[in-house]
Amino acid sequence: MAGSKFGSFKSERGDSAAAGAAAQRRDPYEVLGVGRNATEQEIKSAFRRMALKYHPDKNADDPVASDKFQEATFSYNILSDPDKRRQYDSSGFEAIEADSQELELDLSSLNTVNTVFAALFSKLGVPIKTTVSATVLEESLNGSVEISQLELGKSVCRKVERQSAHFYSVDITDIEAKMGLVCRVHSNAKSRFKLLYFEPEENGGLSLALQEDSAKTGKVSSAGMFFLGFPVYRFEQNNSAAAAKDPDSAFFKRLDGFQPCEVNELKAGTHFFAVYGDNFFKSATYTIEVVCAEPFSTEKEKLRRVEAKILAKRSELSKFESEYREVLAKFTEMTSRYAQEMQMIDELLKERNAIHASYTNNPTLQRSSSSSRGKTSFKEPKSDNDQTVKKEKQSKSKSREGSRSDDDGPKKEKKPNERLRRKKWFNIHLKVDKKRPS
């Protein structure tokens, strides 16, 4: 993507120019041409129209188009994120860190080196958001894509090249539309892909309306769209890098990605889906299946109940977070006080020992007792009887050694180790049969 950086939107000018640009930023709603009460779907549609119009692939030598594309991308990054949109609505750009804005990358516009870096960052856990190739969107709008018929209840296994898409059409009746429709795609090879839903245009082309990125669960990556006639929610995972920095905040924001889908039901007629290969280098293997929800009435009720519980749990988490923060602050205060009290007690005991040691007229002892008292206070002094017994043993051993030296004459003095080894040798008890003559 021309003029973009991985993970952030930064001006290529100096700091002063960047500050001036920050002051001259246009309202994101004005940039995308939507109202402040615009839905998520309206914001997505407006951004895709602008991205398709000003994409660098179509305007390689037009700096004005490049600036408009970056401005639209920056505005979309704010309005497409519920937290950032809320911050902007309340406090404007000051509440948003421009350097941390994530971009959606069109991998088809990246060269090999940048694609390698993007793949490497993704492997390291850095979230790399990608968008559908402008070429695919343009071909679909022009009605120049090949569309395959897909029957309800039958799965199709295929392989799609990276940054390419396979289009499918599904026909449903009034009864099937009323009972609901589910489209699911999974890959046993853990391929990255996007499940897309297109709406027909008056000129016969197709415009992108919904998009679901694949998510890995165990050894399978999958994505699904559920049109069941009641509000169904999608769940977007949190940023793993941010979770590693602040696990507490990541936990309390874990359900913030639980957002309602824009479309809950379909009308009778023909509907269009597509599978987009989102791998960095290789093709994506997948299986797609569209089923009518009529045989799955039990599953529909279970899904409705469990999502209602998730919504209730999300509201409970917001209340629990305030309680947790209060208790955590108190715990941190108590822990700090515990360390301070322990240090104070150690210092008082040390001062007390120093005062005890000062009761002496011996200046040497007075200087050293304060430092050595801690080490020697636990050693018991040896009694006079023990010292007398030790001296008697030493004198007896010296007298025996002296008598041996007089009898044997002058001999070379042996080292203690040799004497011990010889003593051990002669102390070996040898059994001798006295009945046999030698």
Disulfide bonds with the S-S distance in Angstrom:
none
